[in-house]
């Protein structure tokens, strides 16, 4: 997805205006549960190598009438970050 607007914790807002120029991009992936941890680790590694890049990893777990195990609950809590209000 291209042309997204928003504000990150580590970068200036990108709102597509003269005052806050620029836009963001997003990549959405549908992966199996086994791929979540390696992908999150890859994003962490890229963030260390490129600290100003504004990379984020979020995931949504689709429930299939079963309880969420402790591993996925912990990953979910780490992935959810509060958003700053826009000025």
C-alpha positions in Angstrom: 0.0 0.0 0.0 1.5 3.3 -1.0 0.6 6.9 -0.1 -0.3 6.3 3.5 -0.2 9.1 6.0 0.7 9.0 9.7 3.1 9.7 12.4 5.7 7.4 13.9 7.5 7.5 17.2 10.9 7.8 15.7 10.3 10.1 12.7 8.5 13.2 11.6 4.8 13.0 10.6 4.2 12.2 6.9 0.8 13.7 6.2 1.1 14.7 2.5 0.9 18.4 3.2 3.3 21.3 2.7 3.9 21.5 6.4 4.3 17.7 6.9 5.3 16.4 3.4 5.7 12.8 2.4 3.8 9.6 2.7 4.4 6.1 4.1 4.2 2.7 2.6 2.9 -0.6 4.1 3.5 -4.2 3.1 0.7 -6.7 4.2 1.6 -10.4 4.4 -0.5 -13.4 5.2 1.7 -16.0 6.8 1.5 -19.1 8.9 2.0 -18.8 12.7 5.5 -20.3 12.4 6.6 -17.4 10.2 5.6 -14.6 12.7 8.6 -14.9 15.0 11.2 -15.0 12.2 9.6 -12.0 10.5 9.5 -10.0 13.7 13.2 -10.9 14.3 14.0 -9.7 10.8 12.3 -6.4 11.4 14.2 -6.0 14.7 17.5 -6.6 12.9 16.6 -4.1 10.1 15.7 -1.5 12.7 19.1 -1.9 14.3 20.9 -1.5 10.9 18.6 1.4 9.8 17.3 3.1 13.0 15.7 6.1 11.2 13.8 3.9 8.6 10.6 3.9 10.6 10.1 0.1 10.3 7.3 -1.6 12.2 5.9 -5.1 12.4 2.3 -5.7 13.5 0.3 -8.8 13.2 -3.3 -9.9 13.5 -4.1 -13.4 14.6 -7.2 -14.9 13.2 -9.0 -17.0 15.7 -10.3 -20.4 14.8 -12.4 -21.1 17.9 -9.3 -21.9 19.9 -7.6 -20.1 22.8 -4.6 -17.9 22.1 -1.5 -19.5 23.6 0.9 -17.6 25.8 3.6 -17.2 23.1 1.1 -15.4 20.7 -0.3 -13.3 23.6 3.2 -12.1 24.4 4.0 -11.3 20.8 0.7 -9.5 20.4 1.3 -7.3 23.5 4.7 -6.4 22.1 3.4 -5.5 18.7 0.6 -3.1 19.8 1.9 0.4 20.4 -0.2 3.4 21.3 -0.5 6.1 18.6 0.4 9.7 19.3 -2.4 12.2 18.6 -1.9 14.5 15.6 -1.3 18.1 16.4 
